[in-house]
Amino acid sequence: MKKFYKAMFYRMMIVVTCFFSLFLIASGNSKKTNTVSNINGVKSIEAIHIVSKYNNQDQHLDIMKVNSIQEIQLYGPSTPISFTGQMTAYKANCPGCSGKVSCPPRQDVRNGNIYFNDSTYGTVRILAADSSIPCGTIVQFSNVTFTSDPVIGIVLDRGSAIQGTIIDFLVSDMDNMDAIGRQQNVHYEILRWGW
């Protein structure tokens, strides 16, 4: 009798294992949508942007408008923020420039490579920003004279004159820096705070 129960137990385990395996395989083929009921509970700025982009519920993403580098530093790590500032341009061979960006991986830009390949955002422009904005921060900017489309860049550099809400846009040696000049009222939005 013990052998009978033992055999039945093993058969049931095989049936349960097969059923569970089929369930896992079937559930892997279904489309699944993740939603968040309380967007304020999400800690990552990047996650907030992704959730707000793909969540079809009628939730409005509040982006805090800030006015100073102190507010950027205070709210940037935990809240989606935007600010208005200035934009300037620089080249790899500028006076005092080493030809490599300040932030790891210290990309050499003397070859004219003004782009960085980010694992999340793809190919983005290289920017220099105030040291209060950490390396790896992804910034989208608009309201510039050289393009009507929003541009996404990554903070990978610093500069002694780049302080506060000024962001410096890396251009190649072939580009005309005068075409960018010093632009006022540029709209910036932080999409990711640091790496």
NORFEN-V590407 format. One record per pair of residues at least 12 apart in sequence whose ideal C-beta (glycine too) atoms are under 8 Angstrom apart, sorted by the first residue. I is the first residue (numbers start at 1). J is the second residue. Records with the same first field share a line. If there is no record, write none. Layout:
I = J  J
//
This chain:
33 = 54  56
34 = 51
35 = 51  55  57
36 = 51  55
39 = 51  52  55  59  61
43 = 78
45 = 76  77  78  79  80  190  191  192  193
46 = 120  138  191  192  193
48 = 61  80
49 = 61  80  191  192
61 = 80
62 = 80
63 = 80  81  82  189
64 = 79  80  81  82
65 = 81  82  83
66 = 81  82  83
67 = 83  84
68 = 164  165
69 = 130  132  163  164  165
71 = 83
72 = 130  132  133  165  190
73 = 132  133
76 = 133  137  190  193
77 = 193  194
80 = 189  190
81 = 189  190
82 = 187  188  189  190
83 = 165  188
84 = 165  185  186  187  188
85 = 164  165  166  167  186  188
86 = 165  166  167  182  183  184  186
87 = 141  144  166  167  168  169  180  182  183  186
88 = 161  162  166  167  168  169  180  181  182  183
89 = 168  169  170  171  175  177  180  181
90 = 128  159  168  169  170  171  177
91 = 170  171  172  173  175  177
92 = 109  110  112  170  173
93 = 110  173
96 = 160
101 = 126  128  156  157  170
102 = 128  135  156  157  158
103 = 135  136  155  156  157  158
104 = 135
107 = 126  156
109 = 126  170
112 = 172  173  174
114 = 126  170  171  172
116 = 154  156
118 = 138  154
120 = 138  192
121 = 138  152  154  191  192
124 = 138  152  153  154
125 = 151  152  153  154  169  170
126 = 153  154  156  157  170
127 = 139  153  154  155  156  157  167  168  169  170
128 = 155  156  157  158  159  162  167  168  170
129 = 155  157  158  162  167  168
130 = 162  163  164  165  166
131 = 158
133 = 155  190
134 = 155  193  194  195
135 = 155  156  194  195
136 = 154  155  156  192  194  195
137 = 154  155  190  192  193  194
138 = 152  153  154  190  191  192
139 = 152  153  154  155  167  188  189  190  191
140 = 152  153  188  189  191
141 = 153  167  186  187  188  189
142 = 186  187
143 = 185  186  187
144 = 180  183  186
145 = 179  180  183
146 = 179  180
152 = 191
153 = 167  169
155 = 167
157 = 170
165 = 188
167 = 186  188
//
